[in-house]
Amino acid sequence: MNFANSINDAIQLDRVVFLGRTLSEYVKFFDLDLSQWQKAKILDCPAGAASFVAELHQMGIDAVAGDLFFNLDAATLQAKGQADLAHVIERLADVTHNYNWDFYQSIEKLSTYRQSALEKFLADYPHGRQAGRYIQTVLPKLPFGDRSFDLVLSANLLFLYSDCFDYAFHWQAILELYRVCSQEVRIYPLQGKNAQIYPLLDNLLNDLNNAGISAEIVNVPWEFLKGSNQMLRLWR
Ligand SMILES: C[S@@+](CC[C@H](N)C(=O)[O-])C[C@H]1O[C@@H](n2cnc3c(N)ncnc32)[C@H](O)[C@@H]1O
């Protein structure tokens, strides 16, 4: 279903923002039952300023976060995270009609969630980076061996920013996420910032099928950007 009238109706961001969600949000948009993954090794890529890996670590679950900017120190990421949060909040005000506010209720509460994720991420980052929990990754390549992770999650980059990437990038990145997983890959959302479904999704599903990779579209109990209540799931 098309909820936005045109690309001009999309949130106007001038960059891929360094922002993050909390574990409670990840659980919803990936429809995760963490009791199934207690002994698993999990990759979150790109992780941005999400607190997902930090919170999993506190629960004793083995997880690694990868992002383009994890070559930077905590102070630089804090400044970037704050600037990008301010940019998103300012631009979101123009397109609130593209979003469902059942969960967040208001831009202010959404900002509180993003701020909380940023703070929990920053609290874990210095030690976590030394421990190998935060690793610079530059998609469409990943610096990990084949089947290094049981579960690989990728949120709010690939299809969301599809205006920034071509099909070759998507294909290579998805093959790479699949290469490093031994069980499942989940990618969310399937929409671009304009709330339109990724236009080459059928192509992609066809190419995955031809490559012998099991793939399906799965409903999830989350819909902030209108229509974005599905993820792509690949499995072995
Ligand atoms: C909007 S954040 C999403 C973070 C997190 N997954 C979430 O849902 O909260 C997008 C992230 O993608 C990262 N990024 C952009 N291009 C990338 C690339 N080629 N390889 C790895 N990370 C990239 C950015 O640095 C940014 O942190």
The ligand as a Gaussian input file, in Angstrom:
#p B3LYP/6-31G(d) Opt

LIG

0 1
 C       19.673000       4.949000      11.116000
 S       21.100000       4.120000      11.730000
 C       20.365000       2.580000      12.200000
 C       20.919000       2.051000      13.486000
 C       20.190000       0.882000      14.127000
 N       20.229000      -0.317000      13.334000
 C       18.769000       1.199000      14.483000
 O       17.836000       0.692000      13.865000
 O       18.574000       1.980000      15.408000
 C       21.956000       3.749000      10.225000
 C       23.439000       3.460000      10.434000
 O       24.006000       2.947000       9.222000
 C       25.377000       3.251000       9.249000
 N       25.918000       3.070000       7.892000
 C       25.714000       3.818000       6.798000
 N       26.331000       3.287000       5.727000
 C       26.950000       2.147000       6.161000
 C       27.754000       1.152000       5.531000
 N       28.039000       1.200000       4.220000
 N       28.238000       0.142000       6.279000
 C       27.949000       0.076000       7.610000
 N       27.196000       0.987000       8.257000
 C       26.696000       2.010000       7.546000
 C       25.398000       4.684000       9.759000
 O       26.649000       5.010000      10.300000
 C       24.273000       4.663000      10.803000
 O       24.793000       4.487000      12.090000

